[in-house]
Amino acid sequence: MSSQRRMMKLGAFLPAPGHHVAAWRHPDARPDGGLDFDFYRSLVRTAERGRFDMVFLSDGAGVRTKYRDADELSRQGRMVHFEPLTLLSALAVHTTHIGLTATASTSYNEPFTVARQFASLDHLSAGRSGWNVVTSATDAEARNFNLDHQLPHAARYRRAHEFMEVVTGLWDSWEDDAFLYDKEGGRFFDPAKLHVLGHKGEHFQVRGPLNVARPPQGHPVIVQAGSSPDGQDFAARWAEVVFTVQQTREGAQAYYRGLKKQVADHGRDPDQVKVLPGAFVVVGRTRAEAEDKYATLQDLVDPVVGLGMLSYQLGMVDISGYPLDGPLPELPATEGSTSKQQLLYEKARREGLTIRELYLSVAAGRGHRFLLGTPESIADELEDWFVNEAADGFNIMPDYHPGGLDAIVDLLVPELRRRGLTRTEYEGTTLRDHLGLPRPPFTTTTTAAL
C-alpha cells in the first residue's frame, strides 16, 4: 500500500534573482544571474538535489513590466534573461532527472516551430521536457510582433486551441518505431509509419510532417497557468499540470474540484491532471529568522517599482494617479490576466489594504500564497492543502537566489520527506514518470498524402 501512496508534486519556479520584487537588491543575490549559465546550472542542480519534479521557467516576448520612462524601468530587476528553451537545452546535459519546463506563447509563435523545439528538448533531455502554454497578455509583447495591441482574450484562446491541435498532431508525425536505420536494406524509415498532418484551419495551415522523431515521452508534458473561465476550459482540454494562483484553502478547494470536473467533462481522467498552486516561501530555522529575511527584502522595495508591479498584476491598469495611501479604486475590464486582477481586487477589499499596502503584500509572490515560518509550520500548511484536495502539489517560489532555494532544499524538503509527502529518490527517468502521467499513445491525424 505504501508504494501507492499519493505523493506531493513539486515544481521549482526559478526566475534568476528570485520572486520577491526586490530580490535582485538583496546583499547575497546575484543581480546578473539571468545571464550567467553557471548560476542557473547551480540553481537547477540544487532543485534536483531536493528531488523536485521539475524546474519551471516563465517567459514573455518582451519587457512586460509597466513603466513610464527609462528611469523607472531602470529600477526593475528582471529585465534581461536567457530565452528559456535555449537555457534548458544547455541544462539538459548538466542534469539527469529533473524535469525541464519552459514557457512559449501561442500568440507569437508558429506551431511547427514550437513542436520542433520541444520535441528536440525532449530528445536532448531523454524525456524530461515540459511546455508551459501561454497566450501572452500584454500590449508590450504585441508591439514586438507587428501589432499595436494584443488580441482580445477570447480570440487568443481560440488561436491557442487550434495551436495545440497542430502541435500535438505534429508530435505524432512518426510512429514510435518508424525509423529502421536499415543499412543493408536501404530503408531509413518504414513508409507506412509516417503520417502527414495536412492541417487547414482558421489560424494555421500546416502540412508536416515534423522533422524530429516522436519525442521519448510521446508528447512533452503540457503545463498551463490560466485561471480565467477560458483558461480553465483550455486547461481541462489540454493541460497535464495546472499552475494556479490561490490565496485560501476554500478557494483552492473550489478551484480544484471545479477544474477536475471540467477535465472529466472533456472525457479525460482527472487524476492525470495535477493542480499545483504557486507558493511563495520564506523559511528559517525559527520564525524570527524567517521574519528577518522577509523584512530585509521588504525594506528594499522601491515605491516606483512596487506600483509598476501592481499595475502589471492588475492587467496593466494605470493606477498611478491615485494616492498610495488610499484605497484601490474600482477597476476597468482588462484584456490581460482577468483572474489575477479579480483575486487582487478581492484581497484589497477583504483586508482593507491601501494601494501601498497592497503592492507591499504582493511584492513577494505577486498574488500567490505566501508562507513564512519554520520548516514545520510551512509543511503543516502545505500538507493541509494537499490532503484536503486543494492541491496535488505546489510550484515553489523562493524569495531570492541562491539563498532562498538553498533554505527550501535544506530545511523544508527534509521535513516534507520526514512526513512521507515527497520522494527521497527519483523512481523514474522522465518527467512523466515523476508526475505519474501516462505516455500518450500514438494517434494518427493524417489528412494529407506525402
BELFEN-V69270 format. One record per pair of residues at least 4 apart in sequence whose C-alpha atoms are under 8 Angstrom apart, sorted by sequence separation. I is the first residue (numbers start at 0). J is the second residue. D is the distance in Angstrom with one decimal. If there is no record, write none. Layout:
BEGIN
i = (I	I)
j = (J	J)
d = (D	D)
END
This chain:
BEGIN
i = (0	13	14	18	21	24	31	32	35	36	37	38	39	40	41	42	43	44	45	46	47	59	67	68	69	70	71	81	82	83	84	85	86	87	88	89	90	91	104	105	108	109	110	111	112	113	114	115	116	117	118	119	120	121	122	124	136	137	138	139	140	141	142	150	151	152	153	154	155	156	157	158	159	160	161	162	163	164	165	166	167	168	173	181	182	188	189	199	200	213	214	216	225	226	227	228	229	230	231	232	233	234	246	247	248	249	250	251	252	253	254	255	256	257	258	259	260	261	262	263	267	268	282	283	284	285	286	287	288	289	290	291	292	293	294	295	296	300	301	302	303	304	305	306	307	308	309	310	311	321	322	333	336	337	338	339	340	341	342	343	344	345	346	347	348	352	353	354	355	356	357	358	359	361	364	372	373	374	375	376	377	378	379	380	381	382	383	384	385	399	400	401	402	403	404	405	406	407	408	409	410	411	412	413	414	415	416	428	429	430	431	432	13	17	23	46	66	67	81	103	105	108	121	135	141	142	150	180	181	182	198	199	213	214	225	226	233	234	245	246	262	263	283	284	300	310	311	332	347	352	361	364	372	384	385	398	399	406	407	408	415	416	427	428	431	432	16	17	22	23	24	32	33	66	121	141	142	180	181	198	199	224	225	245	262	263	283	310	346	347	360	361	363	371	384	385	397	398	415	416	426	427	431	16	23	32	120	121	141	179	180	181	197	198	234	262	282	310	370	385	397	416	426	431	46	64	91	120	141	179	180	197	198	281	310	425	138	139	140	178	179	196	197	225	260	412	103	138	178	179	196	197	224	259	262	347	370	397	43	117	137	138	177	178	195	196	223	259	281	16	87	117	137	177	195	196	281	306	16	87	117	136	177	195	259	306	16	87	194	316	177	193	223	316	16	62	176	177	221	222	223	225	15	16	84	221	222	223	224	225	226	316	327	15	83	174	221	222	223	224	225	226	315	14	83	173	174	220	221	222	223	224	255	314	173	220	222	314	315	327	134	172	173	314	326	134	172	313	314	171	172	235	313	314	343	15	58	172	235	312	313	342	58	134	251	314	326	327	57	235	236	313	314	326	327	56	103	105	106	169	231	235	312	313	326	327	339	99	100	101	102	103	104	105	106	168	234	312	325	326	13	91	95	98	99	100	101	102	103	104	105	106	232	236	324	325	97	98	99	100	101	102	103	104	105	235	313	323	324	92	96	98	100	102	104	165	236	241	243	245	323	324	84	88	91	92	239	240	241	242	243	244	245	322	323	324	364	84	87	91	165	239	240	241	242	243	244	378	107	238	239	240	241	242	243	377	11	88	172	173	240	241	242	363	84	88	172	374	375	378	107	172	175	374	378	169	175	373	382	161	169	170	173	174	375	11	161	165	169	172	173	374	10	13	161	162	172	9	10	11	12	13	14	161	170	171	8	9	10	11	12	13	14	54	58	59	170	8	9	10	11	12	33	53	54	55	56	57	58	59	60	158	170	10	12	34	52	53	54	55	56	57	58	59	30	33	34	51	52	53	54	55	56	171	33	34	43	47	50	53	60	170	33	170	306	309	47	106	306	309	36	40	44	47	305	308	43	46	167	24	106	110	114	118	306	309	23	40	105	106	109	110	113	114	302	305	312	22	23	105	111	305	308	312	20	21	110	111	114	20	110	114	105	305	111	300	16	16	15	297	300	15	297	156	160	57	63	156	163	60	59	63	153	62	63	156	61	62	61	60	59	290	61	289	290	60	289	279	289	279	286	287	278	286	285	286	126	279	282	285	126	127	130	132	278	279	280	281	282	283	284	125	126	129	130	131	132	133	277	278	279	280	281	282	283	284	128	129	130	131	132	133	276	277	278	279	280	281	282	283	119	122	127	128	129	130	131	132	133	276	278	282	118	121	122	126	129	131	111	115	118	121	114	115	118	119	121	244	282	111	115	118	111	121	118	118	117	227	227	227	226	225	226	276	275	278	280	274	275	276	277	278	279	280	281	273	274	275	276	277	278	279	280	281	273	274	275	276	277	278	279	280	273	274	275	277	279	246	246	247	282	244	245	246	281	244	245	283	244	282	282	284	280	283	282	282	256	255	255	252	254	255	248	252	253	252	251	252	251	249	248	242	273	271	271	271	137	137	152	151	152	149	239	136	137	136	136	220	220	216	216	218	217	218	216	217	216	217	217	74	74	75	74	71	71	66	206	65	64	65	64	65	65	64	63	196	197	198	194	195	196	197	65	194	195	196	197	194	195	196	195	195	195	18	9	175	8	174	25	171	25	171	172	24	171	171	22	25	168	21	24	168	21	168	19	21	21	20	21	20	20	20	127	129	126	127	128	125	126	127	125	126	127	96	96	98	96	98	95	96	97	96	21	20	19	20	19	18	19	18	42	46	42	45	49	45	48	49	42	46	45	49	28	29	28	29	50	27	28	50	25	27	28	50	27	50	22	23	22	53	7	18	22	52	17	18	19	17	18	19	17	18	52	12	17	52	8	9	10	11	12	13	16	17	7	8	9	10	11	12	13	16	17	7	8	9	10	11	12	15	16	7	9	17	6	7	8	6	7	5	6	6	8)
j = (4	17	18	22	25	28	35	36	39	40	41	42	43	44	45	46	47	48	49	50	51	63	71	72	73	74	75	85	86	87	88	89	90	91	92	93	94	95	108	109	112	113	114	115	116	117	118	119	120	121	122	123	124	125	126	128	140	141	142	143	144	145	146	154	155	156	157	158	159	160	161	162	163	164	165	166	167	168	169	170	171	172	177	185	186	192	193	203	204	217	218	220	229	230	231	232	233	234	235	236	237	238	250	251	252	253	254	255	256	257	258	259	260	261	262	263	264	265	266	267	271	272	286	287	288	289	290	291	292	293	294	295	296	297	298	299	300	304	305	306	307	308	309	310	311	312	313	314	315	325	326	337	340	341	342	343	344	345	346	347	348	349	350	351	352	356	357	358	359	360	361	362	363	365	368	376	377	378	379	380	381	382	383	384	385	386	387	388	389	403	404	405	406	407	408	409	410	411	412	413	414	415	416	417	418	419	420	432	433	434	435	436	18	22	28	51	71	72	86	108	110	113	126	140	146	147	155	185	186	187	203	204	218	219	230	231	238	239	250	251	267	268	288	289	305	315	316	337	352	357	366	369	377	389	390	403	404	411	412	413	420	421	432	433	436	437	22	23	28	29	30	38	39	72	127	147	148	186	187	204	205	230	231	251	268	269	289	316	352	353	366	367	369	377	390	391	403	404	421	422	432	433	437	23	30	39	127	128	148	186	187	188	204	205	241	269	289	317	377	392	404	423	433	438	54	72	99	128	149	187	188	205	206	289	318	433	147	148	149	187	188	205	206	234	269	421	113	148	188	189	206	207	234	269	272	357	380	407	54	128	148	149	188	189	206	207	234	270	292	28	99	129	149	189	207	208	293	318	29	100	130	149	190	208	272	319	30	101	208	330	192	208	238	331	32	78	192	193	237	238	239	241	32	33	101	238	239	240	241	242	243	333	344	33	101	192	239	240	241	242	243	244	333	33	102	192	193	239	240	241	242	243	274	333	193	240	242	334	335	347	155	193	194	335	347	156	194	335	336	194	195	258	336	337	366	39	82	196	259	336	337	366	83	159	276	339	351	352	83	261	262	339	340	352	353	83	130	132	133	196	258	262	339	340	353	354	366	127	128	129	130	131	132	133	134	196	262	340	353	354	42	120	124	127	128	129	130	131	132	133	134	135	261	265	353	354	127	128	129	130	131	132	133	134	135	265	343	353	354	123	127	129	131	133	135	196	267	272	274	276	354	355	116	120	123	124	271	272	273	274	275	276	277	354	355	356	396	117	120	124	198	272	273	274	275	276	277	411	141	272	273	274	275	276	277	411	46	123	207	208	275	276	277	398	120	124	208	410	411	414	144	209	212	411	415	207	213	411	420	200	208	209	212	213	414	51	201	205	209	212	213	414	51	54	202	203	213	51	52	53	54	55	56	203	212	213	51	52	53	54	55	56	57	97	101	102	213	52	53	54	55	56	77	97	98	99	100	101	102	103	104	202	214	55	57	79	97	98	99	100	101	102	103	104	76	79	80	97	98	99	100	101	102	217	80	81	90	94	97	100	107	217	81	218	354	357	96	155	355	358	86	90	94	97	355	358	94	97	218	76	158	162	166	170	358	361	76	93	158	159	162	163	166	167	355	358	365	76	77	159	165	359	362	366	75	76	165	166	169	76	166	170	162	362	169	359	76	77	77	359	362	80	362	229	233	131	137	230	237	135	135	139	229	139	140	233	139	140	140	140	140	371	143	371	372	143	372	363	373	364	371	372	364	372	372	373	214	367	370	373	215	216	219	221	367	368	369	370	371	372	373	215	216	219	220	221	222	223	367	368	369	370	371	372	373	374	219	220	221	222	223	224	367	368	369	370	371	372	373	374	211	214	219	220	221	222	223	224	225	368	370	374	211	214	215	219	222	224	205	209	212	215	209	210	213	214	216	339	377	207	211	214	209	219	218	219	219	336	337	338	338	338	339	390	390	393	395	390	391	392	393	394	395	396	397	390	391	392	393	394	395	396	397	398	391	392	393	394	395	396	397	398	392	393	394	396	398	366	367	368	403	366	367	368	403	367	368	406	368	406	407	410	407	410	410	411	388	388	389	387	389	390	384	388	389	389	389	390	390	389	389	394	434	435	436	437	314	315	334	334	335	334	436	334	335	335	336	430	431	429	431	438	438	439	438	439	439	440	441	301	303	304	304	303	304	307	447	307	307	308	308	310	311	311	311	444	445	446	443	444	445	446	315	444	445	446	447	445	446	447	447	448	449	279	275	441	275	441	295	441	296	442	443	296	443	444	296	299	442	296	299	443	297	444	296	299	300	300	301	304	305	308	428	430	428	429	430	428	429	430	429	430	431	425	427	429	428	430	428	429	430	430	362	362	362	363	363	363	364	364	400	404	401	404	408	405	408	409	404	408	408	412	399	400	400	401	422	400	401	423	399	401	402	424	402	425	398	399	399	430	385	396	400	430	396	397	398	397	398	399	398	399	433	394	399	434	391	392	393	394	395	396	399	400	391	392	393	394	395	396	397	400	401	392	393	394	395	396	397	400	401	393	395	403	419	420	421	420	421	420	421	422	434)
d = (6.7	6.5	6.7	6.6	7.0	6.7	6.8	7.8	6.6	6.0	6.2	6.4	6.2	6.1	6.2	6.4	6.1	6.1	6.4	6.5	5.7	6.9	6.5	6.3	5.9	7.0	7.5	7.3	6.4	6.0	6.0	6.6	6.2	5.9	7.5	7.4	6.3	7.4	6.2	7.3	7.2	6.5	5.9	6.1	6.1	6.2	6.0	6.0	6.2	6.1	6.4	6.1	6.0	5.9	6.1	6.9	7.8	6.8	6.2	7.1	7.1	6.9	5.0	6.2	6.2	6.7	6.4	6.3	6.1	6.2	6.6	6.0	6.2	6.5	6.4	6.2	6.0	6.0	6.1	6.3	6.6	6.7	6.0	5.6	6.8	7.8	7.3	6.1	6.2	6.1	6.0	7.9	7.8	5.2	6.0	6.2	6.2	6.1	6.1	6.3	6.1	4.6	7.0	6.1	6.0	6.3	6.2	6.0	6.1	6.0	5.9	6.1	6.2	6.3	6.2	6.3	6.1	6.4	6.8	5.0	7.8	7.5	7.8	7.7	6.5	6.5	6.1	6.1	6.3	6.3	6.0	6.2	6.8	6.2	6.0	6.8	6.9	7.0	6.1	6.1	6.2	6.0	6.2	6.2	6.3	6.3	6.2	6.6	4.4	7.2	7.9	6.3	6.3	6.4	6.3	6.2	6.1	6.1	6.1	6.2	6.4	5.8	6.0	5.6	6.8	5.5	6.0	6.2	6.2	6.0	6.3	5.8	7.7	4.4	6.8	6.0	6.2	5.9	6.1	6.5	6.3	5.9	6.1	6.6	6.1	6.0	6.0	6.3	5.9	5.0	6.2	6.2	6.2	6.4	6.2	5.9	5.5	4.9	5.1	6.7	6.9	6.4	6.2	6.1	6.5	6.5	5.7	6.4	6.5	6.3	5.8	6.4	7.9	5.6	5.7	5.7	6.0	7.6	6.2	7.7	7.6	7.1	4.7	7.4	5.1	5.3	5.9	7.9	5.1	7.6	7.3	4.4	7.7	7.1	4.2	5.4	7.4	7.8	6.6	7.3	5.5	6.0	5.2	7.4	6.5	5.1	7.0	7.8	4.8	5.7	5.2	6.4	6.1	4.8	5.0	5.4	7.3	7.2	6.2	7.4	5.4	5.1	5.2	7.5	4.8	7.9	5.6	7.4	6.8	6.5	7.1	5.8	7.6	5.8	5.8	6.2	6.8	6.3	5.9	5.5	6.6	7.5	6.1	5.5	6.8	5.8	4.4	5.4	7.9	7.2	8.0	7.7	7.6	6.9	5.8	5.9	5.1	7.8	5.9	6.5	7.5	6.3	6.6	5.1	4.8	7.1	7.9	4.9	5.6	6.5	4.5	7.9	7.6	5.1	6.8	5.6	5.3	6.0	6.2	6.5	5.4	6.6	7.2	7.1	7.4	7.9	7.7	6.1	5.1	5.4	6.5	5.9	5.8	6.0	6.6	7.1	6.8	7.9	7.6	6.0	4.8	7.3	4.0	7.3	7.3	7.8	7.5	4.8	4.1	6.5	5.5	6.4	7.9	5.1	7.8	6.4	8.0	7.5	7.0	6.8	7.8	5.1	5.4	6.3	6.6	5.5	6.2	8.0	7.4	6.5	6.3	7.6	6.2	5.3	5.4	6.3	6.9	8.0	6.4	7.8	7.1	6.9	7.7	5.0	7.6	7.3	6.1	7.5	6.7	7.6	5.2	7.8	5.8	7.6	6.6	6.4	7.8	6.9	7.1	5.4	7.9	7.9	5.5	7.2	6.0	5.1	5.9	6.5	5.6	7.5	6.3	7.5	7.6	4.8	5.6	5.4	5.3	4.6	5.0	4.5	6.8	7.5	7.7	7.7	7.0	5.9	6.7	6.5	6.5	5.7	6.1	5.7	6.9	5.8	4.9	7.7	7.3	7.1	7.0	7.0	6.0	6.0	6.1	4.5	8.0	6.9	4.8	8.0	5.3	7.4	6.1	6.5	7.3	6.9	6.6	7.2	7.6	7.0	7.5	7.5	7.9	7.6	7.1	6.7	8.0	7.9	7.7	7.8	7.8	5.6	6.5	6.8	6.2	6.6	6.3	6.4	7.0	7.0	8.0	6.6	6.6	4.3	6.7	4.4	4.5	5.5	7.4	5.8	5.7	6.4	6.0	6.4	6.1	6.3	5.3	6.4	7.9	6.5	5.1	5.8	7.9	7.9	7.9	4.6	4.9	4.2	5.4	4.5	5.9	4.8	5.2	6.3	7.0	6.1	5.2	6.2	6.9	5.9	5.9	5.5	5.7	6.1	6.4	5.3	7.6	6.8	7.3	6.7	6.0	7.6	7.3	7.1	6.5	6.9	6.0	8.0	8.0	7.2	7.4	6.2	5.0	5.8	7.6	5.9	6.5	7.0	6.3	5.5	6.1	6.3	6.4	5.7	7.4	7.5	5.0	7.8	7.3	8.0	7.7	4.9	6.9	4.4	4.7	4.8	5.0	4.6	5.9	7.0	8.0	6.7	6.1	5.9	5.9	5.4	6.2	7.6	6.7	6.9	7.4	7.9	7.0	7.8	6.6	6.8	7.7	7.6	5.3	5.9	7.6	6.9	7.0	5.9	7.8	4.6	6.2	6.7	6.1	8.0	7.8	7.5	6.3	6.9	6.2	6.7	6.7	6.8	8.0	7.4	5.5	7.8	5.7	6.3	6.0	6.9	7.3	7.7	7.1	5.3	5.8	6.3	5.9	6.3	6.6	7.7	7.9	6.2	7.6	5.4	4.9	4.6	4.7	6.0	7.2	7.1	7.8	7.9	5.7	6.3	7.0	5.5	5.9	6.3	7.9	5.1	6.1	6.7	6.3	6.6	5.6	7.9	7.9	6.4	7.0	6.4	7.9	7.4	5.8	3.9	5.5	4.9	5.1	5.3	7.2	7.8	7.2	6.5	5.4	6.5	5.9	5.7	6.0	6.2	6.3	7.8	4.3	6.1	8.0	7.7	7.3	6.8	7.7	7.4	6.4	6.5	8.0	7.9	7.1	6.6	7.6	5.5	7.7	6.4	6.7	5.6	7.9	7.4	7.9	7.9	7.1	8.0	7.4	5.8	5.2	7.2	6.3	7.6	5.7	7.2	7.3	7.3	7.9	7.7	7.3	7.6	7.9	5.4	7.1	7.7	8.0	5.5	7.7	6.8	7.7	8.0	8.0	7.3	6.3	6.6	6.7	7.5	5.5	6.6	6.5	6.7	7.4	7.7	7.7	7.4	7.8	7.2	7.7	7.6	7.8	6.8	7.2	7.9	6.7	7.7	7.7	8.0	7.2	5.8	7.1	6.8	6.8	7.5	6.7	7.3	5.2	5.2	7.3	7.2	7.1	6.3	7.4	7.5	5.6	6.9	7.2	5.1	7.5	7.9	7.4	4.6	6.8	5.5	7.2	6.5	8.0	5.4	5.1	7.8	6.7	7.1	6.0	6.0	6.2	6.3	5.8	6.1	5.6	6.5	5.3	5.1	6.2	6.2	6.1	6.8	5.6	5.0	4.8	4.9	4.8	5.2	5.2	7.1	5.4	4.4	5.2	4.4	5.2	7.2	7.8	6.4	6.0	6.0	6.0	6.6	5.5	7.1	6.9	6.1	7.6	6.6	5.9	5.7	5.3	7.6	7.9	8.0	6.9	6.3	6.7	5.8	6.2	7.5	6.8	7.5	7.4	6.8	7.7	6.4	7.8	7.3	7.1	7.5	7.2	7.3	7.6	8.0	6.4	5.2	7.3	6.6	7.6	7.0	6.8	7.8	6.3	5.0	5.8	7.9	8.0	6.7	5.8	6.4	6.9	5.5	5.9	7.2	5.8	6.1	6.2	6.1	6.9	7.9	5.2	4.9	5.2	4.7	5.1	4.5	5.6	6.2	5.6	6.7	4.3	6.0	6.1	5.7	6.1	6.5	7.5	7.8	5.7	6.9	6.8	7.7	6.4	7.8	7.8	6.9	6.1	5.0	7.0	5.2	6.2	7.3	7.3	6.5	6.6	7.5	7.8	7.7	7.5	7.3	7.9	7.0	5.8	7.7	7.8	6.8	6.3	6.0	7.7	4.1	5.0	7.5	7.2	7.7	6.3	7.0	7.9	7.7	5.9	7.8	7.9	7.5	5.6	6.1	7.4	7.9	7.9	7.0	6.1	4.7	6.5	7.3	6.9	7.3	7.1	7.4	5.9	6.6	5.8	5.6	7.6	7.0	7.3	7.7	7.9	6.3	6.5	6.9	7.5	6.3	7.5	5.4	6.9	7.0	6.7	6.7	5.8	6.2	7.9	6.0	6.8	7.2	6.7	7.9	4.7	5.2	6.6	7.5	5.2	5.7	4.8	5.4	6.7	6.2	5.6	6.4	6.5	7.6	7.8	7.5	7.6	6.4	7.6	6.1	6.5	6.4	7.6	8.0	6.5	7.9	6.6	7.7	8.0	6.0	6.8	7.5	7.4	6.2	7.3	5.8	5.4	7.0	7.8	7.8	7.5	7.9	7.7	7.7	7.5	4.9	6.8	7.9	4.8	4.7	7.1	6.6	7.7	7.3	8.0	7.2	5.6	5.0	7.8	6.9	7.1	7.9	7.7	5.2	5.7	6.2	4.1	6.1	6.5	6.3	7.9	7.6	6.8	7.6	5.2	7.0	7.6	7.9	7.6	7.0	7.3	6.6	6.6	7.1	5.7	7.9	6.9	8.0	6.7	7.0	7.6	7.9	7.7	6.5	7.4	6.7	6.8	7.5	5.0	7.3	7.1	6.2	7.7	6.9	7.5	6.1	5.2	5.9	5.1	6.5	5.2	6.2	5.8	6.1	3.8	6.9	6.3	5.6	6.3	5.9	5.8	7.1	5.6	5.2	5.9	4.3	5.2	4.4	5.1	5.3	7.6	5.4	8.0	4.7	6.4	5.8	5.8	6.5	7.5	7.0	7.9	7.7	6.8	7.8	7.9	5.6	7.3	5.4	5.5	7.9	5.6	7.3	6.7)
END
